[in-house]
Amino acid sequence: MLPVREQEIYGWIGNGIFFAAQLSQIIYTFRIKSADDLSYTLFFFWLIGECMYTAFGWIDDSPSMFIGNGASLVLSVVQLGQKVHYKRVKENTALSRLNSSIQAAQDTEDTEAQPLINTV
């Protein structure tokens, strides 16, 4: 078995890899302005897992486990925030388009209802 110091090195390297992966997903989501492909179920279980691993790092006195998973937990919350935000933006945009279409249809009906020649 490796000494604790060497085990921590592997923990820090692994955390760096996971951190980079999550950060790249956050940047990608920001660029495309959508997180539709990420499910709320994934986030629910992911956040619970991150909390458990962070607690385990604290209990086991493992800085790489505690700090790394704590940072990953923060990034997971950011990703969840992106999902909620971009879903709201999409819904508001769709609602705005629908309202514009309804208004345009009403304007067309109002124009058709007016007589072409004034008889007064």
C-alpha positions in Angstrom: 0.0 0.0 0.0 1.2 3.5 -0.9 2.0 5.9 1.9 -0.6 8.6 2.6 1.5 11.3 0.9 1.7 9.4 -2.3 -2.0 8.6 -2.2 -2.8 12.3 -1.9 -0.8 13.0 -5.0 -3.0 10.7 -7.0 -6.1 12.4 -5.4 -4.9 15.8 -6.5 -4.2 14.7 -10.0 -7.6 13.0 -10.3 -9.3 16.1 -8.9 -7.5 18.3 -11.4 -8.8 16.1 -14.2 -12.4 16.2 -12.9 -12.2 19.9 -12.3 -11.0 20.5 -15.9 -13.8 18.3 -17.3 -16.5 20.1 -15.4 -15.0 23.5 -16.2 -14.9 22.7 -19.9 -18.6 21.7 -19.7 -19.5 25.0 -18.0 -17.7 26.9 -20.8 -19.4 24.8 -23.5 -22.8 25.4 -21.9 -22.1 29.1 -21.7 -21.1 29.2 -25.4 -24.2 27.3 -26.7 -26.6 28.8 -24.1 -28.3 25.5 -23.5 -28.1 22.7 -21.0 -31.1 20.7 -22.3 -29.1 17.5 -22.6 -28.3 17.4 -18.9 -31.1 15.9 -16.8 -32.2 17.1 -13.3 -31.9 13.5 -12.2 -28.2 13.5 -13.0 -27.7 16.7 -11.1 -29.7 15.4 -8.1 -27.6 12.3 -7.7 -24.4 14.0 -8.7 -24.8 16.6 -6.0 -25.6 14.0 -3.4 -22.5 12.1 -4.4 -20.3 15.2 -4.3 -21.6 16.0 -0.8 -20.9 12.4 0.4 -17.3 12.5 -1.1 -16.7 15.9 0.4 -17.8 14.6 3.8 -15.7 11.5 3.4 -12.7 13.7 2.7 -13.3 15.6 5.9 -13.9 12.4 8.0 -10.9 10.6 6.5 -8.7 13.7 6.9 -7.9 13.7 3.2 -7.3 17.2 1.9 -7.3 16.1 -1.8 -10.7 14.4 -1.3 -12.2 17.2 0.8 -11.0 20.2 -1.2 -11.2 18.6 -4.6 -14.7 17.3 -4.2 -15.8 20.6 -2.5 -14.6 22.5 -5.5 -16.3 20.0 -7.8 -19.5 20.5 -5.8 -19.3 24.3 -6.4 -18.9 23.7 -10.1 -21.9 21.3 -10.1 -24.0 24.0 -8.5 -22.9 26.4 -11.2 -23.9 23.8 -13.9 -27.3 23.4 -12.2 -27.7 27.2 -12.2 -26.8 27.2 -15.9 -29.5 24.6 -16.6 -32.2 26.5 -14.8 -31.2 29.8 -16.3 -31.0 28.7 -19.9 -34.3 26.8 -19.5 -36.0 30.0 -18.3 -34.5 32.0 -21.1 -35.7 29.5 -23.7 -39.2 29.4 -22.2 -39.3 33.2 -22.1 -38.1 33.5 -25.7 -40.7 30.9 -26.8 -43.4 32.7 -24.9 -42.3 36.1 -26.4 -42.5 34.6 -29.9 -46.0 33.2 -29.2 -47.2 36.6 -27.9 -45.7 38.3 -31.0 -47.5 35.8 -33.3 -50.8 36.3 -31.5 -50.4 40.1 -31.6 -49.6 40.0 -35.3 -52.7 37.8 -36.0 -54.9 40.2 -34.0 -53.5 43.2 -35.9 -54.3 41.5 -39.2 -57.9 40.8 -38.0 -58.3 44.4 -36.9 -57.1 45.6 -40.3 -59.5 43.3 -42.1 -62.4 44.4 -40.0 -62.1 48.1 -41.0 -64.1 49.2 -44.0 -62.0 50.2 -47.0 -64.2 53.2 -47.9 -65.5 55.7 -45.3 -69.2 56.4 -45.9 -69.5 59.2 -43.3 
